[in-house]
Amino acid sequence: MTEEITKIAIFRNKEIRKVIHKNEWWFVITDVVEVLTDSLQPAGYIKDMRRRDSELSKGWGQIATPLFVQTAGGKQKLNCANTEGVFRL
């Protein structure tokens, strides 16, 4: 059983939550999109990206993996991507 440890990465002075899964870092996708796009609604931005890019939408299950991440409200399952998945976004 792989122990999941949540940490915070800082990029452009903004926090990106990350968790160890299968011995590699996985990053919360909404955090990455928020930092890279300055979007106030990263979940909506992701939804629009998937709607506009059929290849991204078809491959979403290969990029996004729901993982438990420690949040201010406790552990929650959030879509995460490893480094390769983040670059695919």
LINNORWO-V435448 format. One record per residue. N is the residue number from 0. SS is DSSP state (H for helix, E for strand, C for the rest). PSI is psi in whole degrees, -180 to 180 (NA if undefined). OMEGA is omega as a letter, one per 20 degrees, with the letter a starting at -180 (none if undefined). Layout:
<<N SS PSI OMEGA> <N SS PSI OMEGA>>
//
This chain:
<<0 C 128 a> <1 C 127 r> <2 C 132 r> <3 C 127 r> <4 C 126 a> <5 E 134 r> <6 E 175 r> <7 E 133 r> <8 E 150 r> <9 E 127 r> <10 E 124 a> <11 C 40 r> <12 C 21 r> <13 E 152 a> <14 E 137 r> <15 E 117 r> <16 E 143 r> <17 E 156 a> <18 E 145 r> <19 E 126 r> <20 E 127 a> <21 C 42 r> <22 C 26 r> <23 E 160 r> <24 E 135 r> <25 E 135 a> <26 E 143 r> <27 E 120 a> <28 H -43 a> <29 H -35 r> <30 H -44 a> <31 H -46 a> <32 H -41 r> <33 H -44 a> <34 H -43 a> <35 H -26 a> <36 H -11 a> <37 C 25 r> <38 C 139 r> <39 C -17 r> <40 C 76 a> <41 H -32 r> <42 H -41 r> <43 H -37 r> <44 H -44 r> <45 H -44 r> <46 H -44 r> <47 H -41 r> <48 H -45 a> <49 H -35 r> <50 H -38 a> <51 H -25 a> <52 C 98 a> <53 H -32 r> <54 H -41 r> <55 H -44 a> <56 H -42 r> <57 H -37 a> <58 C 8 a> <59 H -40 a> <60 H -23 r> <61 H -23 a> <62 H -50 a> <63 C 127 r> <64 E 121 r> <65 E 122 r> <66 E 153 r> <67 E 127 a> <68 E 137 r> <69 E 125 r> <70 E 176 r> <71 C -29 a> <72 C 12 a> <73 E -174 a> <74 E 133 r> <75 E 150 r> <76 E 119 a> <77 E 149 r> <78 E 127 a> <79 E 159 r> <80 E 147 r> <81 E -177 a> <82 H -43 r> <83 H -43 r> <84 H -38 r> <85 H -42 r> <86 H -32 r> <87 H -32 r> <88 C NA none>>
//
